[in-house]
Amino acid sequence: MPIGSKNQWINILQPQRLSDGSQGTATVYASCFASVSALAGREVDKAEQIDQEISHLVVIDYLAGLTEDMKVQVGTRIFEIQYIEDITERQLEHRIFCVERGQNA
């Protein structure tokens, strides 16, 4: 992917686990430029409420230690990581498939 297409500044958030097993405040694991594009959207009926989901593809330069339990922050929006690909398997670029849920979706 051309470097000029990575035009959005994002944060990769690392969730913090508290001693009681609950999640604490997430911390910034890394910040970088990325290409962010929407793939598909849908409405999900959950317990008599409509919930929105939008899937996104986020492309960044390779980032060692990136895992699916992290989240992607784009401005004030938070995306949950579903899957991470290293297509060439040469540690050049990560393709991160994410989903955004809720009112901001």
C-alpha positions in Angstrom: 0.0 0.0 0.0 1.4 3.4 -0.9 2.6 5.4 2.1 0.5 8.4 1.2 -2.7 6.4 1.7 -1.9 6.0 5.4 -3.3 9.4 6.3 -5.0 9.0 9.7 -3.3 9.1 13.0 -4.4 6.2 15.3 -3.7 4.7 18.7 -3.4 1.0 19.4 -4.8 0.5 22.9 -3.6 -2.2 25.3 -6.3 -3.3 27.8 -5.2 -3.4 31.4 -6.2 -6.3 33.6 -6.8 -5.6 37.3 -5.9 -8.0 40.1 -9.5 -9.0 40.5 -9.7 -10.0 36.8 -11.7 -7.0 35.6 -10.6 -4.6 32.9 -9.1 -1.3 33.9 -8.3 1.7 31.7 -6.6 1.0 28.4 -3.2 2.5 27.8 -1.7 3.5 24.5 0.5 0.6 23.2 1.5 2.5 20.0 0.6 5.5 17.8 1.0 5.5 14.0 -0.4 6.6 10.7 -2.9 4.2 9.1 -5.3 3.8 6.2 -8.8 3.3 7.6 -11.7 2.2 5.4 -15.2 1.0 6.1 -16.0 -2.4 4.7 -19.7 -3.1 5.6 -22.4 -2.0 8.1 -25.3 -3.8 9.6 -27.9 -3.5 12.3 -28.2 -6.3 14.8 -31.3 -7.0 16.9 -30.1 -7.7 20.5 -32.6 -8.1 23.3 -35.3 -6.0 21.6 -32.8 -3.2 20.8 -31.1 -2.4 17.5 -27.3 -2.3 17.7 -25.2 -1.0 14.8 -22.0 -2.6 13.6 -19.6 -1.3 11.0 -16.6 -3.4 10.0 -13.4 -1.5 9.0 -10.0 -2.4 7.5 -7.1 -0.6 9.1 -3.7 -0.9 7.4 -0.5 0.0 9.3 3.2 -0.6 9.0 4.2 -3.9 10.8 3.9 -3.6 14.6 5.6 -6.3 16.7 3.4 -7.5 19.6 0.1 -6.6 18.1 -2.7 -8.9 19.3 -6.5 -9.3 18.9 -7.2 -8.3 22.4 -6.1 -4.7 21.7 -8.3 -2.0 20.3 -7.8 0.7 17.6 -8.7 4.3 18.5 -9.4 6.6 15.6 -10.1 10.1 17.0 -12.8 9.4 19.6 -14.0 6.2 18.0 -12.9 2.8 19.3 -12.7 -0.3 17.1 -12.5 -3.9 18.4 -9.9 -6.0 16.6 -11.3 -9.1 15.1 -8.4 -10.4 13.0 -4.9 -9.4 12.1 -3.1 -10.3 8.8 0.4 -10.1 7.7 -0.3 -10.9 4.0 3.3 -11.1 2.7 4.5 -12.8 5.9 7.6 -10.5 5.6 6.7 -8.3 8.6 6.1 -5.2 6.4 2.5 -4.4 6.9 -0.5 -5.4 9.2 -4.0 -5.5 7.9 -6.3 -5.2 10.9 -10.0 -6.2 10.5 -12.1 -4.3 13.1 -15.7 -3.8 14.1 -17.2 -0.6 15.6 -20.3 -1.1 17.7 -22.9 1.1 19.2 -24.1 4.6 18.6 -21.0 5.9 17.0 -21.1 3.2 14.3 
